[in-house]
């Protein structure tokens, strides 16, 4: 092979890699969406300079939403801490046993106040998931208590005591955690926080019963898709490899079903809910899995009804609490058509802001370095900076929620 041919091949490979890694795309400042003239958002932006700074992902691979998502999902965080918490169990009315872990702050908050983040992880995740561990440790170091929900079925060390696992928008377990935290710490101030599917749960929990707003200082929604029906329908397409991601998520849920087979797919469950375990375990998409298992176990006549009932977009319009929403343009799981739901909410609610970065993928948001990123991500830093802004405004009696006053 001549030197010219080799050179052309190498040049072609270089151009292909350059294009795949999106190295020519400028890493700019995030886009900010909020209601014009909002004094609250102006105050938040003054206290959160990170929202107006350029987000710089890792130089070589950080501009690829797929790599950001893959590295987050498969490799987790670099040098992630593993904080020690106290596990609490609560028996639900249907016999299910929900668990959550409470991580106490490493030091008092600078304001001397008591603040608890009640956190709902992403799909099939728990307090033992690496990105949750990193965030929890980061919040502990800044004086926050963090309570983390363990989704039903996610922990092999927490056996199921009823014939159900978590759902996309079921809020019963999150609500039980909130109530138990307030029972144990009646003087604490809560901040609701959710990652991906967990953000849907947190926002839906407040939106479906607006009186629950009184329990929180604010909500933070990180990388959610807002509408389960549209998101799962989009997951059927190969565009941006969404079908591949849906296959992986389906496989993860099937692993949980196999792990708890006797409880979730036993004879009694099959007969009571008309479930065929062979069809369940043969599912390759979330839609197929929800048709074979999810909607039947939850008592819905159709998958579409099941998804609509588990989506926050149909009730979030009622929420007037301060809310921070974060999405990335290159998120392969949450395309712009879904982010638009959050944008429209932010534009019409004066106490909310949606921050959209060019890069970050799905829950990635790694930053700094050429190859090896910092363990603390831009997502972690932005959420904590927003929390600090809320505390500052709360202490100054400047939060736009009349029933919340600093002690």
Secondary structure, DSSP 8 states (H G I E B T S, - for coil): --HHHHHHHHHHHHHHHHHHTTTTS---B-EEE--TT-HHHHHHHHH-GGGGSB----TTTTT-HHHHHHIIIII--TT------EEEEEE-TTS-EEEEEEE--SS--TT---EEEEEE-STT--TTSHHHHHHHHHHHHTT-EEEEEE-TT--TTS--SSS----SS--HHHHHHHHHHHHH-TT-EEEEEEETHHHHHHHHHHHTSGGGGGGEEEEEEES--S-HHHHHHHTTS-GGGHHHHHHHHHHHHHHHHHHTHHHHSSHHHHHHHT--HHHHHT--SHHHHIIIIIHHHHT-SSHHHHHHHT-GGGTGGG--SEEEEEEETT-SSS-HHHHHHHHHHHHH-TTEEEEEESS-TTTT---SSSSS--SS-HHHHHHHHHHHHHHHHHHTT--S-TT----
